[in-house]
Amino acid sequence: MASLTIRKLDEHVKTYLRLRSAKNRRSVEEEVRVILRELIGGREEPLTPFSAPPAASAAPTLQRTSALPEASVTLIIGGGIAAYKSLDLIRRLKERRIEVRCVLTKAAQQFVTPLAASALSHERVYTDLFDPQSEFDAGHIRLARDCDLIVVAPATADLMAKMANGHADDLASAILLATNRKVLLAPAMNPLMWNNAATRRNVTQLQRDGVVLIGPNSGEMAEAGEAGIGRMSEAIEIATAAERLLRPPVPKPLAGKRVLITAGPTHEPIDPVRYIANRSSGKQGFAIAAAAQAAGAEVILVSGPVDLDDPQGVTVKHVESARQMLEQVQASLPADIAIFAAAVADWRVASEGEQKLKKTSAGMPPLQLVENPDILATISKLTDQRPPLVIGFAAETEHLIDNAKSKLARKGCDWIVANDVSPATGVMGGDRNTVHLISKNAEKNGEITVDSWPVMTKEQVAVELVAHIAESVTGKSGSPHLEH
Ligand SMILES: Cc1cc2nc3c(=O)[nH]c(=O)nc-3n(C[C@H](O)[C@H](O)[C@H](O)COP(=O)(O)O)c2cc1C
């Protein structure tokens, strides 16, 4: 499912949303939901609660017409023979769910028409710096910034010279000077133009300025009998380069690592219909499994009974009781990292009734409890196959840090994630968590450090924990740490 970043919407849309949500006393996010529901049907209120800001009501200037884009490019087409390939580039970018708004220089219009670019991009095409329809609200600035990337294809010798020298006497060069977005150039010109000392100087300057170049390739020129370096890269190559800049590959710091995680409660049977349980939802362990998988790890999740979908790309082993959980954990070894987030019942009924226990006049049947296996301690104390990093969770309702520190020592694990689960916190079954990471520092004589994190969603806790793990086992961070 695509996600919408409000921050990236057009300014006038954001203003409209802010005003409308303030008027209706809703969050901006909730207001967007209401608007979408209205559009689909069951309109709750008129679409214009007050007169919309001028840009929203004005002619089709710079307005996005399609649904929510995942990424957007301003494509500047320069005046070279390769401009025809840029029409294909529009298609290639759109295939990748990248929205394209085209700017054609005056010279470009000698090679391709604004109509063709508009038909392929499904957007208005921009050609003129002094266009009153666009410029009533500084359209060139918005074309420069209201996108994720600017692509110039073909980047002619002339356009590159203007860029290198900071000219801004037409729409394309003004956008390139006014942008704070990454710029990708696909140069195309005759080999003599490409090798000319002036072009060489300009290319060096542009690279120093942080502009990214794709190509040019070597091959035959449009001019009969000429060949050499100067052919514009193929549309598909430019689209791939643009996509790499727009969606850089996510780092996979846990690639090659096997992570074993437990999650959820356990159910300890009393008889065939009754069991002892706890309020754990499994959300935290599942979020950690998803975050570790996203960081490239092979993840095995041993889960007690929960009401959650299995995370994608994770091997999930479903169990009921503590003894089954231990069995599956042991069967899943070896692992590089083991994270025991499950709320395992400490006790179980000594002899589970084979039939449903009946009410008798003698009162409640005595329930004799025996201790369950301690999964965290069992795995932490293994001599063979002990995962190099063993992390336990301590759910406490009082003396959180002290209890967690003594648990760390008692169980023999390396880290403890301690959280306060007293009812007032809403952690059990809720979506947020306030945790403290307590770790034993092997390099500092086993010194124990306590790192307290602010209140976060369970997903954020998972991402942060995985980042710490990645740093610890590989020296690489799994994601930018949260400031706290
Ligand atoms: C038929 C023809 C083909 C051209 N091809 C190129 C080209 O491939 N690369 C280039 O840099 N200039 C080429 N030019 C020259 C540019 O069109 C010219 O320098 C123009 O001012 C560039 O405008 P721009 O800055 O809007 O791209 C060509 C000119 C003509 C007449």
The ligand as a Tripos MOL2 file, in Angstrom:
@<TRIPOS>MOLECULE
LIG
   31    33     1     0     0
SMALL
NO_CHARGES

@<TRIPOS>ATOM
      1 C1         19.7310   19.4780  -35.5660 C.3       1 LIG1
      2 C2         20.4170   19.9490  -34.3240 C.ar      1 LIG1
      3 C3         20.8160   19.0380  -33.3940 C.ar      1 LIG1
      4 C4         21.4440   19.4460  -32.2160 C.ar      1 LIG1
      5 N1         21.8460   18.5110  -31.3190 N.ar      1 LIG1
      6 C5         22.4930   18.8990  -30.2110 C.ar      1 LIG1
      7 C6         22.9280   17.9490  -29.2730 C.ar      1 LIG1
      8 O1         22.7200   16.7390  -29.4270 O.2       1 LIG1
      9 N2         23.5820   18.3850  -28.1820 N.ar      1 LIG1
     10 C7         23.8370   19.6930  -27.9710 C.ar      1 LIG1
     11 O2         24.4540   20.0350  -26.9710 O.2       1 LIG1
     12 N3         23.4170   20.6150  -28.8390 N.ar      1 LIG1
     13 C8         22.7510   20.2650  -29.9610 C.ar      1 LIG1
     14 N4         22.3390   21.2170  -30.8530 N.ar      1 LIG1
     15 C9         22.5650   22.6230  -30.5370 C.3       1 LIG1
     16 C10        21.5240   23.1000  -29.5460 C.3       1 LIG1
     17 O3         20.2290   22.9290  -30.0760 O.3       1 LIG1
     18 C11        21.7370   24.5490  -29.1660 C.3       1 LIG1
     19 O4         22.9920   24.7080  -28.5570 O.3       1 LIG1
     20 C12        20.6560   25.0800  -28.2970 C.3       1 LIG1
     21 O5         20.8860   26.4310  -28.0090 O.3       1 LIG1
     22 C13        20.5710   24.3200  -27.0180 C.3       1 LIG1
     23 O6         19.4920   24.7790  -26.2790 O.3       1 LIG1
     24 P1         19.1770   24.3470  -24.7950 P.3       1 LIG1
     25 O7         20.1310   25.0830  -23.9200 O.co2     1 LIG1
     26 O8         17.7790   24.7700  -24.6220 O.co2     1 LIG1
     27 O9         19.3490   22.8910  -24.7350 O.co2     1 LIG1
     28 C14        21.6980   20.8140  -32.0130 C.ar      1 LIG1
     29 C15        21.2570   21.7280  -32.9510 C.ar      1 LIG1
     30 C16        20.6220   21.3220  -34.0950 C.ar      1 LIG1
     31 C17        20.1630   22.3360  -35.1000 C.3       1 LIG1
@<TRIPOS>BOND
     1     1     2 1
     2     2     3 ar
     3     2    30 ar
     4     3     4 ar
     5     4     5 ar
     6     4    28 ar
     7     5     6 ar
     8     6     7 ar
     9     6    13 1
    10     7     8 2
    11     7     9 ar
    12     9    10 ar
    13    10    11 2
    14    10    12 ar
    15    12    13 ar
    16    13    14 ar
    17    14    15 1
    18    14    28 ar
    19    15    16 1
    20    16    17 1
    21    16    18 1
    22    18    19 1
    23    18    20 1
    24    20    21 1
    25    20    22 1
    26    22    23 1
    27    23    24 1
    28    24    25 2
    29    24    26 1
    30    24    27 1
    31    28    29 ar
    32    29    30 ar
    33    30    31 1
@<TRIPOS>SUBSTRUCTURE
     1 LIG1         1 GROUP 0 **** ****
